[in-house]
Amino acid sequence: MECSISRTNLNCISLGDPDTKKSVALLKQACLDSGFFYVVDHGISQELMDDVFAQSKKFFDLPINEKMELLRDEKNRGYTPMLDEILDPENQVNGDYKEGYYIGIEVPEDDPQANRPFYGPNQWPSDEVLPRWRKVMEQYHSEALRVAKSIARIIALALNLEEDFFDKPEMLGEPIATLRLLHYEGGQKTGKVSNPAEGVFGAGAHSDYGLITLLATDDVVGLQICKDRNAQPQVWEYVAPVKGGFIVNLGDMLERWSNCIFRSTLHRVVLDGRERHSIAFFVEPSHDCVVECLPTCKSESNPPKFPPITCSAYLSQRYKDTHADLTAYSSNKA
């Protein structure tokens, strides 16, 4: 059951504001309330933001057979077709009505690090087909990671940790950071307008897996959040796009770290039939980082709720749970 859907108000944090205490207070309240907030004045130029969206659109406008040549590999790099991902199997009749493209940290194939999950060479469209595409995406990946590290410093202070807690090599010094381009086709093309009552979604209800997510969107409203997943009926609220800024949300890993003090909130994409593009940037700590209850988040009356787990093991299982088996596409890649 669901009730009527309204639009939520989120705290807005300026990375250009010299008043750190104000930023920490705003972020802390957001993390306790919904796990979602806006970030502006982040230092990435509007020109680059616009270029990433333009280049993303160029890729998704390619014929499906050309996109399938770049089908995601076992390292989750490359193209994810429509319906490839199913985020809410209990309530979805099919997969998500979106297509995507994963770009991670570039690690050469002959580098020993390339043997690790989520590390390795990216798949890139050819320069003949999409000139400048790789250059734009690599620049954006680098700048988004810088922004994420700035946000992580504010999060550390909000958790009563040292400001550089997440800067350590085992944390974000050697991160797993993934850029994902997303495209939701308009209803005119697919015949599919989202219909929660019938289990049809642009993206099914889910919480993100990792530390934090930075989301840039076009001006088409579609993202909804549910602040209390256990409420009956669930209450869903739209999150308005913010031009040039990010919608930032916490992932399940940070919820584990904070012993559920900070929130990783259910969200989904519900579309009215208009085409929609968004750019997500998922930030997680290093492979071997052990995610366990932070010292500032436990006490005798509030003991750790989760056992320790490495970042790599946790992420690998979550990806496996939500994506189609690659063998399902073997005939398409022949």
ZAFI-335250 format. One record per residue (C-alpha): x, y, z; residue in one letter. Coordinates in pm, 1 decimal, padded with zeros to 6 digits. Example, Ala and Ser with C-alpha at 12.3 -4.5 7.8 and 13.67 -1.06 7.14 Angstrom:
+----------+----------+----------+-----+
:        x :        y :        z : res :
+----------+----------+----------+-----+
:  01230.0 : -00450.0 :  00780.0 :   A :
:  01367.0 : -00106.0 :  00714.0 :   S :
+----------+----------+----------+-----+
REM end
This chain:
+----------+----------+----------+-----+
:        x :        y :        z : res :
+----------+----------+----------+-----+
:  00000.0 :  00000.0 :  00000.0 :   M :
:  00108.4 :  00354.0 : -00070.7 :   E :
: -00034.9 :  00690.4 :  00011.1 :   C :
: -00020.2 :  01014.7 : -00186.5 :   S :
:  00323.6 :  01135.1 : -00291.4 :   I :
:  00458.0 :  01477.9 : -00201.2 :   S :
:  00789.6 :  01655.5 : -00254.9 :   R :
:  01049.2 :  01647.2 :  00020.3 :   T :
:  01277.1 :  01925.5 :  00141.9 :   N :
:  01644.1 :  01838.0 :  00179.3 :   L :
:  01924.8 :  02021.6 :  00357.1 :   N :
:  02166.9 :  02192.6 :  00120.6 :   C :
:  02539.5 :  02191.5 :  00196.9 :   I :
:  02779.7 :  02430.0 :  00024.4 :   S :
:  03134.5 :  02300.0 : -00004.4 :   L :
:  03237.6 :  02663.2 : -00050.0 :   G :
:  03106.5 :  02767.6 :  00290.6 :   D :
:  03397.5 :  02839.8 :  00529.9 :   P :
:  03168.7 :  02770.7 :  00829.5 :   D :
:  03253.0 :  02402.5 :  00880.1 :   T :
:  03040.2 :  02372.5 :  01192.7 :   K :
:  02733.8 :  02482.4 :  00997.2 :   K :
:  02803.0 :  02224.0 :  00723.7 :   S :
:  02855.6 :  01949.5 :  00981.2 :   V :
:  02529.6 :  02038.2 :  01158.2 :   A :
:  02330.9 :  02040.6 :  00832.5 :   L :
:  02482.2 :  01712.4 :  00717.7 :   L :
:  02435.6 :  01541.7 :  01053.5 :   K :
:  02067.4 :  01635.7 :  01063.6 :   Q :
:  02020.6 :  01509.7 :  00706.2 :   A :
:  02195.0 :  01179.8 :  00782.8 :   C :
:  01980.4 :  01122.3 :  01090.5 :   L :
:  01659.7 :  01219.6 :  00910.7 :   D :
:  01673.6 :  01074.4 :  00559.3 :   S :
:  02031.8 :  01006.7 :  00452.1 :   G :
:  01976.7 :  01241.9 :  00155.0 :   F :
:  02101.5 :  01599.0 :  00106.1 :   F :
:  02207.1 :  01842.8 : -00166.3 :   Y :
:  02566.7 :  01949.6 : -00226.6 :   V :
:  02644.3 :  02270.1 : -00419.3 :   V :
:  02953.9 :  02485.7 : -00482.3 :   D :
:  03156.1 :  02167.9 : -00535.2 :   H :
:  03402.6 :  02308.3 : -00786.9 :   G :
:  03305.5 :  02102.9 : -01092.5 :   I :
:  03229.1 :  02346.1 : -01372.9 :   S :
:  02883.3 :  02359.6 : -01527.4 :   Q :
:  03054.7 :  02321.0 : -01863.6 :   E :
:  03195.0 :  01980.0 : -01764.4 :   L :
:  02863.9 :  01871.7 : -01608.6 :   M :
:  02681.4 :  01961.5 : -01931.5 :   D :
:  02946.2 :  01783.4 : -02139.2 :   D :
:  02909.4 :  01459.5 : -01940.3 :   V :
:  02533.6 :  01459.8 : -01999.1 :   F :
:  02580.1 :  01535.2 : -02370.2 :   A :
:  02836.5 :  01256.9 : -02411.4 :   Q :
:  02619.6 :  01013.4 : -02215.2 :   S :
:  02325.7 :  01087.3 : -02445.5 :   K :
:  02543.1 :  01026.9 : -02751.1 :   K :
:  02627.2 :  00678.9 : -02626.8 :   F :
:  02269.6 :  00580.9 : -02543.4 :   F :
:  02155.4 :  00708.7 : -02884.0 :   D :
:  02374.9 :  00445.1 : -03054.5 :   L :
:  02205.3 :  00138.0 : -03209.7 :   P :
:  02152.9 : -00144.2 : -02958.6 :   I :
:  02391.6 : -00378.4 : -03142.9 :   N :
:  02675.7 : -00126.2 : -03103.5 :   E :
:  02599.3 : -00083.1 : -02734.2 :   K :
:  02586.8 : -00461.2 : -02682.1 :   M :
:  02943.5 : -00486.1 : -02815.2 :   E :
:  03037.9 : -00308.9 : -02490.0 :   L :
:  02821.9 : -00529.6 : -02265.0 :   L :
:  02941.6 : -00519.0 : -01904.2 :   R :
:  03210.3 : -00770.4 : -01815.8 :   D :
:  03269.7 : -00969.5 : -01497.7 :   E :
:  03430.0 : -00657.3 : -01345.6 :   K :
:  03107.8 : -00461.0 : -01399.1 :   N :
:  03254.7 : -00232.0 : -01662.2 :   R :
:  03052.9 : -00136.3 : -01967.0 :   G :
:  02693.4 : -00139.3 : -02086.2 :   Y :
:  02392.8 : -00268.0 : -01891.4 :   T :
:  02085.1 : -00318.1 : -02113.0 :   P :
:  01723.3 : -00242.1 : -02034.8 :   M :
:  01584.3 : -00483.3 : -01768.8 :   L :
:  01936.7 : -00609.9 : -01683.1 :   D :
:  01902.1 : -00501.1 : -01321.9 :   E :
:  01621.1 : -00589.6 : -01083.3 :   I :
:  01650.5 : -00396.2 : -00759.0 :   L :
:  01320.2 : -00488.6 : -00595.9 :   D :
:  01231.5 : -00844.7 : -00705.8 :   P :
:  00943.2 : -00873.8 : -00460.7 :   E :
:  00756.6 : -00584.3 : -00621.2 :   N :
:  00883.4 : -00566.4 : -00981.6 :   Q :
:  00726.9 : -00766.7 : -01263.2 :   V :
:  01036.4 : -00713.6 : -01480.1 :   N :
:  01373.8 : -00549.6 : -01428.6 :   G :
:  01439.9 : -00175.9 : -01421.3 :   D :
:  01331.5 :  00017.2 : -01729.7 :   Y :
:  01670.9 :  00181.0 : -01761.0 :   K :
:  02000.1 :  00120.9 : -01938.1 :   E :
:  02337.5 :  00211.9 : -01795.4 :   G :
:  02712.8 :  00223.3 : -01841.0 :   Y :
:  02972.0 :  00148.2 : -01571.3 :   Y :
:  03312.1 :  00321.6 : -01560.6 :   I :
:  03550.9 :  00241.4 : -01275.1 :   G :
:  03905.7 :  00333.2 : -01179.5 :   I :
:  04127.6 :  00248.3 : -01476.2 :   E :
:  04374.5 : -00031.2 : -01391.6 :   V :
:  04582.3 : -00181.9 : -01677.1 :   P :
:  04525.4 : -00550.5 : -01746.1 :   E :
:  04887.9 : -00638.3 : -01663.9 :   D :
:  04870.6 : -00467.1 : -01323.4 :   D :
:  04837.9 : -00718.9 : -01033.3 :   P :
:  04558.9 : -00498.6 : -00895.3 :   Q :
:  04351.5 : -00581.0 : -01205.1 :   A :
:  04284.7 : -00927.9 : -01060.7 :   N :
:  04071.2 : -00780.7 : -00784.7 :   R :
:  03691.9 : -00740.0 : -00812.3 :   P :
:  03583.3 : -00397.6 : -00942.9 :   F :
:  03938.1 : -00315.1 : -01062.5 :   Y :
:  04071.2 : -00353.9 : -01415.2 :   G :
:  04057.3 : -00181.0 : -01752.7 :   P :
:  03739.8 : -00002.9 : -01851.6 :   N :
:  03554.4 : -00068.3 : -02173.2 :   Q :
:  03553.5 :  00239.0 : -02394.9 :   W :
:  03362.7 :  00324.3 : -02712.7 :   P :
:  03600.6 :  00380.5 : -03002.5 :   S :
:  03725.2 :  00733.3 : -03071.7 :   D :
:  03591.0 :  00699.5 : -03425.7 :   E :
:  03237.7 :  00654.0 : -03295.6 :   V :
:  03251.7 :  00885.2 : -02993.7 :   L :
:  03550.8 :  01121.0 : -03001.8 :   P :
:  03642.7 :  01284.4 : -02666.7 :   R :
:  03408.4 :  01044.2 : -02481.3 :   W :
:  03677.4 :  00872.7 : -02275.7 :   R :
:  03855.3 :  01200.1 : -02195.2 :   K :
:  03535.9 :  01363.2 : -02065.6 :   V :
:  03439.3 :  01062.1 : -01853.4 :   M :
:  03785.6 :  01023.1 : -01699.9 :   E :
:  03798.4 :  01392.3 : -01611.3 :   Q :
:  03456.0 :  01376.9 : -01449.9 :   Y :
:  03544.6 :  01058.4 : -01259.9 :   H :
:  03851.9 :  01227.7 : -01116.2 :   S :
:  03668.1 :  01544.6 : -01015.0 :   E :
:  03370.3 :  01359.6 : -00866.8 :   A :
:  03609.1 :  01155.2 : -00650.1 :   L :
:  03761.9 :  01479.7 : -00521.1 :   R :
:  03414.3 :  01604.6 : -00428.1 :   V :
:  03328.2 :  01274.2 : -00259.2 :   A :
:  03640.5 :  01295.1 : -00042.3 :   K :
:  03542.3 :  01647.6 :  00063.7 :   S :
:  03196.7 :  01525.1 :  00164.6 :   I :
:  03350.8 :  01229.1 :  00350.9 :   A :
:  03550.6 :  01471.6 :  00566.6 :   R :
:  03229.4 :  01642.1 :  00676.1 :   I :
:  03071.5 :  01302.0 :  00744.4 :   I :
:  03370.8 :  01208.3 :  00961.5 :   A :
:  03325.8 :  01520.6 :  01172.4 :   L :
:  02951.5 :  01453.0 :  01198.9 :   A :
:  03036.9 :  01107.9 :  01341.0 :   L :
:  03277.6 :  01263.5 :  01595.4 :   N :
:  03579.3 :  01117.8 :  01413.6 :   L :
:  03898.9 :  01288.3 :  01299.2 :   E :
:  03836.9 :  01487.7 :  00982.3 :   E :
:  04080.7 :  01272.6 :  00781.4 :   D :
:  03933.8 :  00938.6 :  00900.9 :   F :
:  03814.5 :  00838.9 :  00551.9 :   F :
:  04131.6 :  00968.5 :  00379.2 :   D :
:  04341.2 :  00673.1 :  00498.2 :   K :
:  04483.8 :  00437.6 :  00231.4 :   P :
:  04257.1 :  00153.3 :  00340.0 :   E :
:  03954.9 :  00384.1 :  00316.3 :   M :
:  03933.1 :  00633.3 :  00029.0 :   L :
:  04307.4 :  00641.0 : -00035.7 :   G :
:  04258.2 :  00344.5 : -00271.4 :   E :
:  03883.0 :  00352.4 : -00328.2 :   P :
:  03642.4 :  00155.0 : -00539.1 :   I :
:  03478.8 :  00444.1 : -00722.6 :   A :
:  03230.2 :  00382.0 : -01001.6 :   T :
:  03073.1 :  00626.6 : -01242.9 :   L :
:  02742.7 :  00503.3 : -01384.2 :   R :
:  02563.3 :  00674.4 : -01669.6 :   L :
:  02189.1 :  00608.0 : -01665.8 :   L :
:  01918.5 :  00649.7 : -01928.3 :   H :
:  01545.7 :  00601.0 : -01878.9 :   Y :
:  01365.0 :  00584.1 : -02212.4 :   E :
:  01050.3 :  00783.9 : -02257.0 :   G :
:  00713.5 :  00612.3 : -02250.9 :   G :
:  00659.9 :  00687.6 : -02618.7 :   Q :
:  00953.9 :  00462.8 : -02708.4 :   K :
:  00901.2 :  00170.9 : -02469.4 :   T :
:  00531.0 :  00207.4 : -02399.2 :   G :
:  00622.1 :  00189.3 : -02030.1 :   K :
:  00522.5 :  00460.6 : -01788.6 :   V :
:  00608.0 :  00368.5 : -01429.8 :   S :
:  00318.3 :  00213.2 : -01241.0 :   N :
:  00402.0 :  00107.9 : -00883.0 :   P :
:  00064.7 : -00065.7 : -00841.7 :   A :
:  00154.5 : -00295.7 : -01133.6 :   E :
:  00522.0 : -00338.3 : -01044.0 :   G :
:  00662.8 : -00123.4 : -01326.7 :   V :
:  00949.6 :  00109.2 : -01226.5 :   F :
:  01229.7 :  00304.7 : -01387.2 :   G :
:  01436.4 :  00171.0 : -01097.3 :   A :
:  01293.1 : -00048.1 : -00823.2 :   G :
:  01307.1 :  00045.2 : -00456.2 :   A :
:  01653.5 : -00010.6 : -00308.3 :   H :
:  01920.4 :  00139.4 : -00089.8 :   S :
:  02270.6 :  00192.2 : -00228.1 :   D :
:  02542.3 : -00051.9 : -00131.2 :   Y :
:  02845.5 :  00151.3 : -00042.5 :   G :
:  02963.7 :  00462.3 :  00138.6 :   L :
:  02806.1 :  00757.5 : -00047.1 :   I :
:  02650.4 :  00826.0 : -00387.0 :   T :
:  02669.1 :  01153.0 : -00578.6 :   L :
:  02381.8 :  01189.9 : -00823.8 :   L :
:  02352.5 :  01451.4 : -01095.3 :   A :
:  02024.8 :  01456.0 : -01288.0 :   T :
:  01861.6 :  01641.3 : -01572.1 :   D :
:  01549.8 :  01846.1 : -01495.1 :   D :
:  01303.1 :  01555.0 : -01523.4 :   V :
:  01164.9 :  01463.7 : -01181.0 :   V :
:  01166.4 :  01090.5 : -01108.0 :   G :
:  01363.1 :  01010.7 : -00792.0 :   L :
:  01153.4 :  00925.7 : -00485.9 :   Q :
:  01261.1 :  00842.4 : -00131.4 :   I :
:  01088.2 :  00657.5 :  00151.9 :   C :
:  01220.2 :  00776.0 :  00487.4 :   K :
:  01060.9 :  00490.2 :  00683.2 :   D :
:  01075.4 :  00158.9 :  00496.9 :   R :
:  00871.9 : -00013.7 :  00770.8 :   N :
:  00578.4 :  00225.3 :  00760.4 :   A :
:  00241.8 :  00087.9 :  00646.5 :   Q :
:  00153.6 :  00234.4 :  00409.8 :   P :
:  00494.6 :  00347.1 :  00284.7 :   Q :
:  00518.5 :  00720.4 :  00217.1 :   V :
:  00714.2 :  00817.2 : -00094.9 :   W :
:  00838.5 :  01171.3 : -00159.6 :   E :
:  00984.9 :  01318.4 : -00477.5 :   Y :
:  01332.9 :  01473.1 : -00464.3 :   V :
:  01358.5 :  01779.4 : -00685.5 :   A :
:  01657.4 :  01803.1 : -00924.0 :   P :
:  01916.9 :  02069.3 : -00844.1 :   V :
:  02082.2 :  02235.9 : -01142.7 :   K :
:  02459.9 :  02204.8 : -01126.8 :   G :
:  02453.5 :  02037.9 : -00785.3 :   G :
:  02443.9 :  01685.3 : -00649.4 :   F :
:  02180.9 :  01484.7 : -00469.5 :   I :
:  02392.9 :  01288.6 : -00220.3 :   V :
:  02281.0 :  00984.3 : -00028.3 :   N :
:  02437.8 :  00744.3 :  00217.9 :   L :
:  02483.3 :  00377.1 :  00138.3 :   G :
:  02430.7 :  00061.6 :  00342.1 :   D :
:  02802.0 :  00038.8 :  00420.6 :   M :
:  02793.2 :  00369.6 :  00605.9 :   L :
:  02478.2 :  00261.1 :  00786.2 :   E :
:  02667.3 : -00050.7 :  00904.1 :   R :
:  02969.2 :  00157.4 :  01001.5 :   W :
:  02753.6 :  00398.5 :  01202.9 :   S :
:  02555.5 :  00118.0 :  01369.0 :   N :
:  02234.8 :  00245.7 :  01202.4 :   C :
:  02272.3 :  00594.4 :  01351.7 :   I :
:  02304.7 :  00736.3 :  01000.0 :   F :
:  02041.1 :  00635.4 :  00747.4 :   R :
:  02064.5 :  00447.8 :  00419.6 :   S :
:  01724.9 :  00522.0 :  00275.9 :   T :
:  01503.9 :  00336.8 :  00028.8 :   L :
:  01470.6 :  00516.8 : -00303.3 :   H :
:  01336.3 :  00441.2 : -00648.8 :   R :
:  01273.8 :  00605.9 : -00985.6 :   V :
:  00913.7 :  00654.0 : -01098.9 :   V :
:  00866.7 :  00814.6 : -01439.0 :   L :
:  00575.4 :  00989.8 : -01605.4 :   D :
:  00674.6 :  00884.1 : -01957.0 :   G :
:  00938.2 :  01149.3 : -02023.3 :   R :
:  01293.1 :  01050.1 : -02111.7 :   E :
:  01539.4 :  01098.6 : -01824.6 :   R :
:  01918.5 :  01099.9 : -01791.7 :   H :
:  02119.2 :  01087.0 : -01469.4 :   S :
:  02482.2 :  01040.2 : -01369.1 :   I :
:  02555.1 :  00843.0 : -01051.0 :   A :
:  02894.2 :  00823.1 : -00881.1 :   F :
:  02929.7 :  00546.2 : -00622.7 :   F :
:  03212.9 :  00573.0 : -00371.7 :   V :
:  03333.1 :  00286.1 : -00154.6 :   E :
:  03651.2 :  00222.3 :  00047.2 :   P :
:  03936.7 : -00006.0 : -00059.8 :   S :
:  03886.9 : -00379.7 : -00121.9 :   H :
:  04043.5 : -00489.8 :  00206.4 :   D :
:  03882.5 : -00225.4 :  00425.1 :   C :
:  03702.4 : -00395.6 :  00713.6 :   V :
:  03363.7 : -00236.9 :  00767.9 :   V :
:  03284.4 : -00264.9 :  01136.6 :   E :
:  03109.9 : -00050.8 :  01393.1 :   C :
:  03287.2 :  00281.5 :  01446.8 :   L :
:  03416.7 :  00346.3 :  01799.5 :   P :
:  03199.9 :  00658.2 :  01827.0 :   T :
:  02882.3 :  00467.3 :  01735.7 :   C :
:  02870.2 :  00192.0 :  01998.4 :   K :
:  02820.8 :  00169.9 :  02372.3 :   S :
:  02710.4 : -00079.8 :  02633.4 :   E :
:  02350.4 :  00009.2 :  02563.9 :   S :
:  02404.6 :  00016.5 :  02184.4 :   N :
:  02636.9 : -00273.2 :  02090.6 :   P :
:  02739.1 : -00339.1 :  01725.3 :   P :
:  02445.9 : -00463.5 :  01516.5 :   K :
:  02650.7 : -00615.7 :  01229.9 :   F :
:  02955.6 : -00844.0 :  01212.3 :   P :
:  03271.5 : -00707.8 :  01042.8 :   P :
:  03297.9 : -00765.1 :  00666.2 :   I :
:  03545.4 : -00656.7 :  00398.5 :   T :
:  03427.2 : -00400.9 :  00146.0 :   C :
:  03509.9 : -00630.4 : -00147.3 :   S :
:  03310.5 : -00926.4 : -00014.2 :   A :
:  03011.5 : -00708.4 :  00067.8 :   Y :
:  02997.3 : -00531.9 : -00269.9 :   L :
:  03051.5 : -00849.9 : -00470.9 :   S :
:  02750.3 : -01015.4 : -00312.1 :   Q :
:  02527.0 : -00711.7 : -00357.7 :   R :
:  02609.9 : -00682.5 : -00731.2 :   Y :
:  02551.3 : -01054.3 : -00779.2 :   K :
:  02211.7 : -01029.8 : -00610.3 :   D :
:  02078.5 : -00753.9 : -00837.1 :   T :
:  02224.6 : -00807.2 : -01188.3 :   H :
:  02136.3 : -01062.0 : -01451.8 :   A :
:  02379.9 : -01350.1 : -01506.1 :   D :
:  02613.0 : -01256.9 : -01793.2 :   L :
:  02561.0 : -01597.3 : -01956.4 :   T :
:  02209.4 : -01481.0 : -02041.8 :   A :
:  02365.5 : -01252.5 : -02302.3 :   Y :
:  02614.7 : -01500.3 : -02452.9 :   S :
:  02418.1 : -01539.0 : -02775.8 :   S :
:  02406.5 : -01159.7 : -02819.1 :   N :
:  02784.2 : -01120.3 : -02799.1 :   K :
:  02871.2 : -01397.3 : -03042.7 :   A :
+----------+----------+----------+-----+
REM end
